Amino acid sequence: MPDIRSRVFSFDLGSFKVAALLDAVDLRDNLATAFAPGQSPGAVRELAVSNSIDPDRYDHCFIPTLVDTGAEKILFDTGFGDADSSLLQCLQDLGLEPGDIDLVVITHGHPDHIGGLVHNGEAVFSRARYVLGAAEFVFWTEADTVREARLSNRDLFLRVCAGLADRATFVAPGDEVVPGITAIDAAGHSPGLLAFHVESDGEQLLIWSDAFLHSVVSIQRPEWHADLDDEKEQAVETRKRLQKMANDHRLLVAGYHMPFPGLGHVERVDGTFRWHPATG
């Protein structure tokens, strides 16, 4: 059985050990504005009521993933890194210090994923190597198409990630990070977002990061645009592709913003999909 604590949920995946780490959780308003802008309030309310969730307020979780292959401890994303961030405490609950992390994989460059990389100008994971998406890195460091709402995000990326480039490997979809872990195209939420397929001894996990932002709206209405997605139509295509992949292959999924511990399965039901949390 998995080991669950207040902010840590750990389990075996074949010979790998995996842990979901709750960095933070926000209680937010305006479900429709966040995940269904342009949709009628009635349609959003109907979807919420039919799923027995609040039609306005929602919990928004932030859940990095730790994979211990036996050879390396690999951290996927680093949380906010602010005073309310719990990632380092989660690692401590597992008996780990930042210096125990061998590899940090960044799925994309948004603040809740890169904020924990650097503190007071120093790399938090002092011994680690880094994996960054090649397209994502180029977007934040070279592109002139960053939308106004993301300009402060670009400044953060340049401060935090650009300085780690000499310790980084840049990957594209299809590249193997380490044996058993492969990058998958998940672009849309950000221009170079990567998901990752993890496999050990025939057991599989899909780390889809921010391809889906809500366990009801994003899953059951993948065609609805989310305010936070940078390339909205591409994000729709990605959601539909990853849903089919997760359903067809019965993959266990780790979703960064799904309800903690962020683990579940996607199942096709009545012409759409449903999120089924895995808690035991």
Order of alpha helices (4+ residues) and beta strands (2+ residues): beta-beta-beta-beta-alpha-alpha-beta-beta-beta-alpha-beta-alpha-beta-beta-beta-alpha-alpha-beta-beta-beta-beta-beta-alpha-alpha-beta-beta-beta
